Each structure stands twice: as C-alpha cells, then as structure tokens.
Amino acid sequence: MTVAPCYWHSDVPATSSCRGCFRALCDVCTINDQHFTPRCASCFRRRRTLRLIFGMLGALVVNSAAVWGGFRLKRTLVDERPYDYGAQMAEVQRLTEQLRKEPCDRHKILDLGELMLGAGDGRGTLKELNAFLAKCGDYPRLRRVTLAAHM
C-alpha cells in the first residue's frame, strides 16, 4: 500500500489530511487548530477569518443592545420622575386642575406653559402644549412658548 504524497510537497509522504478540504498534508503543512484538528493553511485562515467576523458581529449586537437598553432605561426613569417646580408647584397644580375641567381654555394653557417653562421644565411644557394643540387645534400665541421649550 502506498502513502499519498503531500498536496504541496510532492516528494514527502502525507501524515494526515485537512478536515476542511480533505487535502493530504505532511508534518510541515499541518496546522492544528484549538481542538488539535489538522487543517491546511488556507482552511485555517478561512476558519480564523470567519470566527473573527462572527465574533465581532456578536460583540456589536450585544453592545448595541446594551447601549439601546441603557438609553431606554434612562429615558424611562427620567420621564417617570415628577418635576420639582419649587415655589410654583401650587400654581402649576391649580392651572392643571382648571385645564382638566376646561381643556381648551387658551389663557390658562398659555399661563401654564410660561410658568412651567420659567421653572425649567421644557419636556413637561412640550408635553402639555402638544396635548392641548392635539385636542383644541392651533393657537398661534403658543408657538413662542413651544419654541422656547424646544431650545
């Protein structure tokens, strides 16, 4: 029985074969991977490149999910926390109650928007004004307050 020659060195007998492409390999051409599986140089490079690409893609997916989840958690925590209006808290509550009774009172929404904006609550101001505009239609005097709240 004759032994097949190495695919690269034709005068040297093969001692193993590549598990990727089944080429005959001599001791010089054999590269063992982490599981001591014999591979030729081209199959070893291809396998290493694929593992690197899939590893990087996996890390990218995990990091993206972690970053998105962190932003989502932060945004949720910020949105659920009530804003501290300080001395104007009673006035904000009073105007909010009056607007619940009369939702389209234009003077009260303007007063509430200016009061909330003066206290520094831009998000709350936009939330209230957008809800008013959705229910009651356009009110040109609110544009100045919404612009300031966006800034």
N, C-alpha and C positions, 0 to 999 in steps of 0.2 A: 504494500500500500504506500502510495507517495503522498507527501505532505504538500499542500498548495503553497505557492510562494506568496510573499507579502505583496500587496497591491502596489506599493510604492517602490520597494526594493525587490526586484525580480530574482535576485540570486540568494536571498535569505528565506528560509522556511518560516511559515506563519506559525505563531503560537496561540493566537486567539482570533476572534472575529468581532467586528464592531456591532454593537447592539442596535445601532440606528440604521445603518445601511448594509450590514452583513458583509463588509469587505474583510478579506483576510489581512491580519495585522501581525507584524513581528514585534519583538520586545521594544524596539526603538520607537515604533509608530503607535504603540498602545498608550492611551491616556485614560487613567481611571478617574471616574467622577467621584462624588462624595459617597456613593454606595458601592465603590470598587467595581463598577460596571465598565468593561472595556469599551472605549469609543475611539474613532479616528479623529484627527484634528478638526476636520470640517464639521462633523456632527457635534463635537464638543463645543465649538464656537457657536453653532446654531442654537444648541440647547441653552448655553450660558446666556446668549443674547435674548432669547425668548423669556427665560426666567427673570432677567433683569427688567425687561419691558413690562411683564405682567406684575412684577413686584412694585415697580414704580407706579403703574396704573392703580394697583390696590392701595398703595400709600396715598395717592392723590384722591381716590374716592373716600378713604377713611378721613383724611384731613379736611376735605370739603364738607363732609357730613358733620364733622366736629365743629367746624367754623360756622356753618349754617345753623346748627343746633344751638351754639353759643349765642349767636346774634338773635335767634328766635327767643331763647330763654331770657336774654337781657331785655329785649323789647317787650316781652310779656310781663316781666317784673316791673318795668318802668310804667307800662300802661295801667297796671292794676293798682299802683300806689296812688293814693289821693294826694292832690297838690296842696301844699301849705300856703294859704293866702294871708296868713298872719292877721293883721287888724281888719282886713277887708272880708274876712270869712263870713261874718254875719250878713253883710250886704250881698255877697255872691249867692249865699243860700236863699236870701229873700227874693232876689231877682230870678233865680232859677225856679223857685216855687211859683212865682207870679207867671213865669213863662209856661209852666206846666198847665196852669189854668187858662191862660190866653196865649196859645202858642205863636200867633202871628202878630204880636204887639211889637211894632218896629222900633219904638223908642226904648223899650226895655231891653231888646236884644242889642241895640247899639250901646246902651249903658253897660250891660253885662260884658260885652266884648271889650269895651275900653277898660273896664275895671279888671277883667282877667288879664288883659294884655299889660296893663300897668303893674300888676302883681308879678309878671314874668312868665305866665303860663301860656306860651304860644300854642302848644299842642291842644290844650283844653279849649282855647279860644277858637282855633280852627274847627275842632270837633263840634262845638256848639253852633258856630256860624254856618257851617256846612249843613248841619241838620236843619237849621232854620231855613236856609235857602232851598233845600230839597222840599220842605213842606210848604213854604209860603211864597216861593218864587223870588225873582231878582229884586234886590234892594240896593240901588247904586251907592248909598252912603256907607254900606258895609264893605265896599271894595277897599277903601282906605285902611280899615281895621284888618281885613284879611291879608292885605299886602304887608302891613307891619308885622302881623303874626308870622307870615312866611319868612320874613327877614330875621 
